[in-house]
Amino acid sequence: MIETSRLILRPFKLSDHADMLEYQSNPETVKYVPWPVRTSEQVQEALEKGLSCTKIEKQGDSVLLSIELKESKKVIGQTNLNYLSEKNKYAEFGYVINPVFSGNGYVTEAARALLTWAFENNDLHRIAAVMDQRNPKSRAVCERLGLRLEASHTEDDFFKGEWTSTWIFAILKREWQSLS
Ligand SMILES: CC(C)(COP(=O)(O)OP(=O)(O)OC[C@H]1O[C@@H](n2cnc3c(N)ncnc32)[C@H](O)[C@@H]1OP(=O)(O)O)[C@@H](O)C(=O)NCCC(=O)NCCS
């Protein structure tokens, strides 16, 4: 569990189903994430799968954390870290928020805590976020966090039926440590 001033980041519980469904069933929310609009059954499936995503020890492992508001205990989104290369000590992270709670800095607060946890508790050298260039709000999160824009790829991803262009934002462990 990771605590910030307004949030708790913790593994999902089956009882989070209603809160998760609220944002995962929203077409606008899933537009640039690699899963479809989810039905109640698909959310249940994702929840069950996510229960085991609690640590990164070997390549292919993931951590999936709910973003819970401390005050109301409502789950307002999620953040994840995927361990993609053991050799390069490399992971990618992502984030999603229920649009009702967007615009309050919650994602930036959650992602900042996730990156600090990731570098302090795991043997990682570099962490990156890959995003669709039509998603400026995601870019803004990475800029607020202090990540570097490393790459701008043109139509490198065939995503949800069309060619899309992506940005890669990244940060090294030593760079992250020098920010805090
Ligand atoms: C991308 C996404 C996570 C960004 O969410 P967000 O709400 O804009 O991000 P934050 O929670 O950090 O909030 C930032 C906003 O809150 C404002 N804000 C208010 N208080 C703040 C605070 N204490 N700290 C930082 N920002 C604060 C910022 O100014 C910013 O507002 P702006 O968009 O008007 O400039 C969200 O749009 C989303 O879930 N999209 C769908 C899923 C998705 O695309 N995920 C990314 C895939 S790569």
Ligand as a Chemical Component Dictionary entry (heavy atoms), coordinates in Angstrom:
data_LIG
# 
_chem_comp.id                   LIG 
_chem_comp.type                 NON-POLYMER 
_chem_comp.pdbx_formal_charge   0 
_chem_comp.three_letter_code    LIG 
# 
loop_
_chem_comp_atom.comp_id 
_chem_comp_atom.atom_id 
_chem_comp_atom.alt_atom_id 
_chem_comp_atom.type_symbol 
_chem_comp_atom.charge 
_chem_comp_atom.model_Cartn_x 
_chem_comp_atom.model_Cartn_y 
_chem_comp_atom.model_Cartn_z 
_chem_comp_atom.pdbx_ordinal 
LIG C1  C1  C 0 -4.882 10.991 -18.960 1  
LIG C2  C2  C 0 -5.615 11.211 -17.644 2  
LIG C3  C3  C 0 -5.217 10.140 -16.648 3  
LIG C4  C4  C 0 -5.255 12.612 -17.112 4  
LIG O1  O1  O 0 -6.064 12.890 -15.994 5  
LIG P1  P1  P 0 -6.079 14.343 -15.329 6  
LIG O2  O2  O 0 -7.240 14.406 -14.437 7  
LIG O3  O3  O 0 -5.942 15.392 -16.385 8  
LIG O4  O4  O 0 -4.733 14.356 -14.479 9  
LIG P2  P2  P 0 -4.531 14.846 -12.995 10 
LIG O5  O5  O 0 -5.412 14.074 -12.077 11 
LIG O6  O6  O 0 -3.094 14.836 -12.730 12 
LIG O7  O7  O 0 -5.110 16.328 -13.013 13 
LIG C5  C5  C 0 -4.459 17.355 -13.718 14 
LIG C6  C6  C 0 -5.356 18.549 -13.825 15 
LIG O8  O8  O 0 -5.749 18.948 -12.511 16 
LIG C7  C7  C 0 -5.277 20.276 -12.243 17 
LIG N1  N1  N 0 -4.886 20.269 -10.835 18 
LIG C8  C8  C 0 -5.685 20.689 -9.832  19 
LIG N2  N2  N 0 -5.080 20.498 -8.663  20 
LIG C9  C9  C 0 -3.881 19.937 -8.918  21 
LIG C10 C10 C 0 -2.820 19.489 -8.110  22 
LIG N3  N3  N 0 -2.881 19.584 -6.778  23 
LIG N4  N4  N 0 -1.725 18.937 -8.708  24 
LIG C11 C11 C 0 -1.655 18.828 -10.052 25 
LIG N5  N5  N 0 -2.655 19.233 -10.866 26 
LIG C12 C12 C 0 -3.756 19.787 -10.309 27 
LIG C13 C13 C 0 -4.166 20.504 -13.243 28 
LIG O9  O9  O 0 -3.975 21.864 -13.489 29 
LIG C14 C14 C 0 -4.725 19.765 -14.431 30 
LIG O10 O10 O 0 -5.760 20.514 -14.994 31 
LIG P3  P3  P 0 -5.824 20.850 -16.584 32 
LIG O11 O11 O 0 -6.083 19.531 -17.286 33 
LIG O12 O12 O 0 -6.974 21.790 -16.677 34 
LIG O13 O13 O 0 -4.510 21.431 -16.927 35 
LIG C15 C15 C 0 -7.163 11.166 -17.840 36 
LIG O14 O14 O 0 -7.531 12.086 -18.826 37 
LIG C16 C16 C 0 -7.677 9.784  -18.228 38 
LIG O15 O15 O 0 -7.905 8.919  -17.362 39 
LIG N6  N6  N 0 -7.863 9.536  -19.542 40 
LIG C17 C17 C 0 -8.386 8.268  -19.980 41 
LIG C18 C18 C 0 -7.397 7.150  -19.784 42 
LIG C19 C19 C 0 -6.074 7.449  -20.469 43 
LIG O16 O16 O 0 -6.069 7.936  -21.583 44 
LIG N7  N7  N 0 -4.971 7.125  -19.775 45 
LIG C20 C20 C 0 -3.649 7.358  -20.287 46 
LIG C21 C21 C 0 -3.252 6.334  -21.278 47 
LIG S1  S1  S 0 -1.563 6.637  -21.812 48 
# 
loop_
_chem_comp_bond.comp_id 
_chem_comp_bond.atom_id_1 
_chem_comp_bond.atom_id_2 
_chem_comp_bond.value_order 
_chem_comp_bond.pdbx_ordinal 
LIG C1  C2  SING 1  
LIG C2  C3  SING 2  
LIG C2  C4  SING 3  
LIG C2  C15 SING 4  
LIG C4  O1  SING 5  
LIG O1  P1  SING 6  
LIG P1  O2  DOUB 7  
LIG P1  O3  SING 8  
LIG P1  O4  SING 9  
LIG O4  P2  SING 10 
LIG P2  O5  DOUB 11 
LIG P2  O6  SING 12 
LIG P2  O7  SING 13 
LIG O7  C5  SING 14 
LIG C5  C6  SING 15 
LIG C6  O8  SING 16 
LIG C6  C14 SING 17 
LIG O8  C7  SING 18 
LIG C7  N1  SING 19 
LIG C7  C13 SING 20 
LIG N1  C8  SING 21 
LIG N1  C12 SING 22 
LIG C8  N2  DOUB 23 
LIG N2  C9  SING 24 
LIG C9  C10 SING 25 
LIG C9  C12 DOUB 26 
LIG C10 N3  SING 27 
LIG C10 N4  DOUB 28 
LIG N4  C11 SING 29 
LIG C11 N5  DOUB 30 
LIG N5  C12 SING 31 
LIG C13 O9  SING 32 
LIG C13 C14 SING 33 
LIG C14 O10 SING 34 
LIG O10 P3  SING 35 
LIG P3  O11 DOUB 36 
LIG P3  O12 SING 37 
LIG P3  O13 SING 38 
LIG C15 O14 SING 39 
LIG C15 C16 SING 40 
LIG C16 O15 DOUB 41 
LIG C16 N6  SING 42 
LIG N6  C17 SING 43 
LIG C17 C18 SING 44 
LIG C18 C19 SING 45 
LIG C19 O16 DOUB 46 
LIG C19 N7  SING 47 
LIG N7  C20 SING 48 
LIG C20 C21 SING 49 
LIG C21 S1  SING 50 
# 
